[in-house]
Amino acid sequence: MAHTDSFFEGAMDNASGIATLLDIARHYAALPKSSRPRTMVFVGTPDHHHGSAGLNKIRDGYDWSKVAFIVNCEHPSQTLLYIFGGDLMTSNAISARRWYANGTDVFRKLVYNTLRDFNVSVYTVPETNAGGSLGSLTSKAPAFHIIDHVIYHTTLDTPDLVPAWGLEDATRAFLSIIDKANRMTRREIGAGTPTAGRGRQ
């Protein structure tokens, strides 16, 4: 899933998440159905910044009994910024992201290790509760995301601060996590168990 609305220019928040969602959809649409062991549903939510009616309808009206896990695409790439000489200084690196995963220990470790393996830098301490659009859905099924947050909700949220290589690394990591998780049973992921709503400790 990815939210489709934004403040100001919205390059990172959340055009970058939409780009990730579309690339994931494009990748799997090009594969034969036999190579996709689970049904995939792609959702663009319209009301992250303007109320939550659409997201609440998904949360309360969707049949979650068959959902193995949720992937949230939200703010996946941002230039690493520094305070320098009383102003902001850009760099040629990608900023570390907040991150969240719940479900079983095995699933959470899969998320963390795969992000690391694809050079997706994240905070040392994960979110206890998911931020962004994912927050209201984590009790429904195992879920994960990364989310950057320095330039969002500002006029700095422009394409030149959303590096394409950061999007590529994040998207490749997400694809790898999805592929590995699709070889796991729902029980191994944590779907349909009390651990589905538990954040990483």
C-alpha positions in Angstrom: 0.0 0.0 0.0 1.0 3.7 -0.4 -0.8 6.9 0.3 -1.4 9.1 -2.7 -1.8 12.5 -1.1 0.8 15.0 0.1 1.6 18.4 1.5 3.5 21.0 -0.6 5.5 19.3 -3.4 5.3 15.8 -2.0 8.3 14.3 -3.8 9.2 12.0 -0.9 5.8 12.2 0.9 4.6 10.3 -0.9 5.5 10.2 -4.6 8.5 8.1 -3.7 6.2 5.5 -2.0 3.9 5.5 -5.0 6.9 4.9 -7.3 8.0 2.0 -5.1 4.5 0.5 -5.1 4.2 0.8 -8.9 7.6 -0.8 -9.5 6.7 -3.7 -7.2 3.4 -4.1 -9.1 5.2 -3.9 -12.5 7.7 -6.5 -11.4 5.2 -9.1 -10.3 2.8 -8.4 -13.2 5.6 -9.4 -15.6 5.9 -12.8 -13.9 3.7 -15.8 -14.7 1.0 -16.4 -12.2 2.7 -19.7 -11.3 5.7 -17.7 -9.9 3.4 -15.7 -7.5 2.4 -18.1 -4.7 0.1 -15.6 -3.1 -2.5 -13.2 -4.4 -1.3 -9.7 -4.2 -3.5 -6.6 -3.7 -2.1 -3.2 -4.4 -3.8 -0.3 -2.7 -3.4 3.5 -3.0 -5.0 5.3 -0.1 -6.3 8.8 -0.8 -6.6 10.4 2.7 -3.4 10.1 4.8 -3.2 13.9 5.2 -6.9 14.7 4.9 -8.7 12.4 7.3 -8.6 8.6 7.3 -12.0 7.5 5.9 -10.6 5.4 3.1 -7.9 3.8 5.3 -10.5 3.1 8.0 -12.8 1.5 5.5 -10.0 -0.9 4.5 -9.1 -1.6 8.2 -12.7 -2.3 9.2 -14.2 -3.7 6.0 -11.5 -5.9 4.5 -11.4 -9.7 5.1 -8.0 -10.0 6.9 -8.4 -13.7 7.6 -6.4 -14.6 4.5 -3.8 -11.8 4.6 -0.2 -13.1 5.1 1.5 -9.7 5.5 1.3 -6.0 4.7 3.9 -4.0 2.9 3.7 -0.2 3.3 5.5 2.0 0.8 6.0 5.4 2.5 9.0 7.8 2.2 11.6 5.3 1.1 14.4 7.6 -0.1 15.8 10.9 1.1 19.2 12.7 0.8 21.2 12.6 4.0 21.2 16.2 5.3 23.6 17.9 7.8 23.6 21.2 9.7 26.6 23.1 8.3 27.4 26.7 8.8 24.0 27.4 10.2 22.3 26.0 7.1 21.4 22.6 5.7 24.0 20.8 3.7 23.1 18.0 1.2 25.3 14.9 0.7 25.7 12.1 -1.8 24.3 9.5 0.7 20.9 8.3 1.6 19.4 9.1 5.0 18.7 6.4 7.5 15.0 5.6 7.9 12.7 4.8 10.7 11.5 1.2 10.3 8.9 -1.2 11.7 8.2 -4.9 11.5 5.9 -7.1 13.5 4.9 -10.7 13.3 7.2 -13.6 14.4 10.8 -13.1 15.4 11.7 -14.9 12.1 9.8 -12.5 10.0 11.1 -9.4 11.8 14.7 -10.7 11.4 14.0 -11.3 7.7 13.0 -7.7 7.3 15.9 -6.2 9.2 18.6 -8.5 7.6 17.3 -8.0 4.1 17.2 -4.2 4.5 20.8 -4.4 5.7 21.9 -6.7 2.8 20.4 -4.2 0.2 22.2 -1.2 1.8 19.0 0.3 3.2 20.2 2.2 6.2 17.7 2.2 9.2 17.7 3.5 12.7 19.3 1.3 15.3 16.1 1.2 17.4 12.9 0.3 15.4 9.5 2.0 15.9 7.5 0.4 18.7 4.4 1.3 16.9 4.3 1.9 13.1 4.0 5.5 12.0 2.4 6.7 8.8 -0.5 4.9 7.2 0.6 1.5 8.5 -0.1 2.4 12.2 -3.8 1.6 12.1 -3.3 -1.8 10.3 -0.6 -3.6 12.3 -3.1 -5.4 14.5 -4.7 -6.9 11.4 -1.6 -8.8 10.0 2.2 -8.9 10.1 3.6 -5.8 8.4 6.7 -3.9 7.6 7.9 -0.5 6.3 10.7 2.0 6.3 9.8 5.7 6.6 12.0 8.8 6.3 10.8 11.9 7.9 13.2 14.9 7.8 11.9 16.9 4.8 8.3 15.8 4.8 5.6 18.3 5.4 7.9 21.1 4.2 8.7 23.0 1.0 12.0 21.1 0.8 10.1 17.9 -0.2 11.3 18.2 -3.8 12.6 15.6 -6.3 16.2 16.7 -6.0 16.2 15.5 -2.4 14.8 12.1 -3.3 17.7 10.1 -4.8 16.8 7.4 -7.4 19.4 5.0 -6.1 17.8 5.1 -2.7 14.4 4.2 -4.3 16.1 1.4 -6.2 17.8 -0.1 -3.1 14.6 0.1 -1.1 12.4 -1.4 -3.9 14.9 -4.3 -4.4 14.9 -4.9 -0.6 11.1 -4.9 -0.5 11.0 -7.4 -3.5 13.4 -9.7 -1.7 11.5 -9.6 1.5 8.2 -10.4 -0.3 9.8 -13.3 -2.2 11.3 -14.8 0.9 8.2 -14.3 3.0 6.1 -15.9 0.2 8.1 -19.1 0.8 7.0 -19.1 4.4 3.8 -20.3 5.8 1.3 -17.8 7.4 2.1 -19.3 10.8 5.9 -18.8 10.2 5.2 -15.1 9.3 2.8 -14.7 12.3 -0.5 -14.2 10.4 -3.6 -15.2 12.4 -1.7 -15.4 15.7 -1.4 -13.1 18.7 2.1 -12.1 17.5 0.6 -10.4 14.4 0.1 -7.2 16.3 3.3 -7.2 18.2 6.0 -4.7 17.4 9.7 -5.6 17.3 11.2 -5.5 20.8 
